[in-house]
Amino acid sequence: MKEVTGSCGHISDMTSREFREATARVIDWITRYFENPEEFPVLSQIQPGDIKAALPGEPPTDGRDFEAILNDFENHLVKGVTHWNHPCFFAYFPCGASGAGIIGELLSATLGLNGMIWRTSPVVTELEDISLDYLRQMLGLASDFSGVIVDTASTSSLCALAAARESLREYNIREKGMAGRDDLPPLTLYMSQEAHSSIEKDAIVLGVGQENVRKIPVDSEYRMIPVELERNILADLGNGFRPFSVVATIGTTSSTAVDPVEVIADICAERGLWLHIDAAYAGSAAILPEKRSLFAGVNRADSLVVNPHKWLFTQLDCSALYCRKPDLLKSAFSLVPEYLTSSEQDSAKNLMDYGFQLGRRFRALKLWMVINYFGSSGLQELLRRHIDLAGRLASWIEESDRFEIMAPVNFSTVCFRLNPRTHKPDTHSPPESQEAYLNELNENLLNELNTTGRVFLSHTKLDGRYTLRCAIGNVRTEEKHVRELWNLLQEQADRLTES
Ligand SMILES: Cc1ncc(COP(=O)(O)O)c(C=O)c1O
């Protein structure tokens, strides 16, 4: 299509007509996309650099007709999309977008609000409080947990650990920093060997240092071993360190293991340590009464993170940080220059006080819309459906004689591998070489599956064993999609093991 632009392109914003036409076309594209996301390969099939090669290397001097821009989107950019909205996206922790979430984002983008302080848009602060309180009630968290929305769990945990560090008044880190504090014992942080890397990264950012992050061993179900935690804390105390916080995970990234929070909370209480809970993915399951036993002890935590953008149909980004000591978050972060003072600063909540970022998007709008659209019972049913689908896949694997389950299926994620008992290279070879063979076989299996473009899975290693993960979390995933995965697994396993 020929591009129509003025001699110097556009020098004002779109007219109402242009905007209406362009958005009508976009909404049409979005609607068709959701009618059949399966027309696209789940995993983008392009090579590094392909998009760069398809687009001009220099910016246009003259603005372009929007039709031409959308054509570029459809013809070039979409090829580089890995479709998180595809119902066969089973990698990492999928979420994808729901209609209510998209509309929330659309309106938020339209308003372009920045909720840095209350008056810069009172609705940002107030709807955030309301939505997070709805979510808190649904999760069964105690009423003294107050929340803020940030971009990711990495940031939520960083802020929580900054508050934990701030609670050590004698360190006065806010004023004095961490460098050259030879007068005070170095801080130590505890998490399981299976905790998410974001916690370790947060320790780097906060100046705790990787060396001072203790990775506590796990049991055969990948849960932190409390006696090992206690042993490490005591050893550190004996060696002149200052233990300050424990991060327990409910739903680890690799296998969705659940650390024994009650016992860990006892240890934290006895030693005066801050307990932060990383429930980024699995936290959403606390809305289900039948899953609450996996959350025993959460109300003893000082802080907790749950990401609606992992398993609550609210697209990236939306991470909820709950903290029982918001004053500590505030004293860690609040810094009010003259140009951000306001007459209501003492009577209203100013979001900038609860983290290191000043600017705040209106993320609460999509969360509020999602909660209102589905209602708590709709969200419960969706999560139950995913848990049920994961249970079905797990039962097919258990019944099969060549696949095996690698970890308990606590939520909607299944860890498994191909282990064709009759196809090992040499049944007398040592276990290490058997395991090396299985690792390679499963890596090949994953690559073959993903290059079909029909499903997308990711992997991990559990006890050094290459493991495939199938995480179910997309609002459009149904049994037929999980069956499609199972059939593909059979086909690829046949191909890889035929001798
Ligand atoms: C348990 C857990 N914590 C934290 C994270 C980090 O999440 P985010 O990308 O929101 O920082 C993940 C990501 O998968 C996770 O599984």
Ligand as a Chemical Component Dictionary entry (heavy atoms), coordinates in Angstrom:
data_LIG
# 
_chem_comp.id                   LIG 
_chem_comp.type                 NON-POLYMER 
_chem_comp.pdbx_formal_charge   0 
_chem_comp.three_letter_code    LIG 
# 
loop_
_chem_comp_atom.comp_id 
_chem_comp_atom.atom_id 
_chem_comp_atom.alt_atom_id 
_chem_comp_atom.type_symbol 
_chem_comp_atom.charge 
_chem_comp_atom.model_Cartn_x 
_chem_comp_atom.model_Cartn_y 
_chem_comp_atom.model_Cartn_z 
_chem_comp_atom.pdbx_ordinal 
LIG C1 C1 C 0 9.062  -17.942 42.675 1  
LIG C2 C2 C 0 9.446  -16.780 41.793 2  
LIG N1 N1 N 0 9.878  -15.649 42.355 3  
LIG C3 C3 C 0 10.240 -14.591 41.622 4  
LIG C4 C4 C 0 10.181 -14.629 40.250 5  
LIG C5 C5 C 0 10.580 -13.415 39.465 6  
LIG O1 O1 O 0 9.447  -12.845 38.908 7  
LIG P1 P1 P 0 9.461  -11.432 38.192 8  
LIG O2 O2 O 0 9.726  -11.700 36.746 9  
LIG O3 O3 O 0 8.086  -10.869 38.412 10 
LIG O4 O4 O 0 10.518 -10.611 38.813 11 
LIG C6 C6 C 0 9.747  -15.797 39.611 12 
LIG C7 C7 C 0 9.690  -15.878 38.150 13 
LIG O5 O5 O 0 9.331  -16.873 37.566 14 
LIG C8 C8 C 0 9.364  -16.897 40.409 15 
LIG O6 O6 O 0 8.953  -18.040 39.863 16 
# 
loop_
_chem_comp_bond.comp_id 
_chem_comp_bond.atom_id_1 
_chem_comp_bond.atom_id_2 
_chem_comp_bond.value_order 
_chem_comp_bond.pdbx_ordinal 
LIG C1 C2 SING 1  
LIG C2 N1 SING 2  
LIG C2 C8 DOUB 3  
LIG N1 C3 DOUB 4  
LIG C3 C4 SING 5  
LIG C4 C5 SING 6  
LIG C4 C6 DOUB 7  
LIG C5 O1 SING 8  
LIG O1 P1 SING 9  
LIG P1 O2 DOUB 10 
LIG P1 O3 SING 11 
LIG P1 O4 SING 12 
LIG C6 C7 SING 13 
LIG C6 C8 SING 14 
LIG C7 O5 DOUB 15 
LIG C8 O6 SING 16 
# 
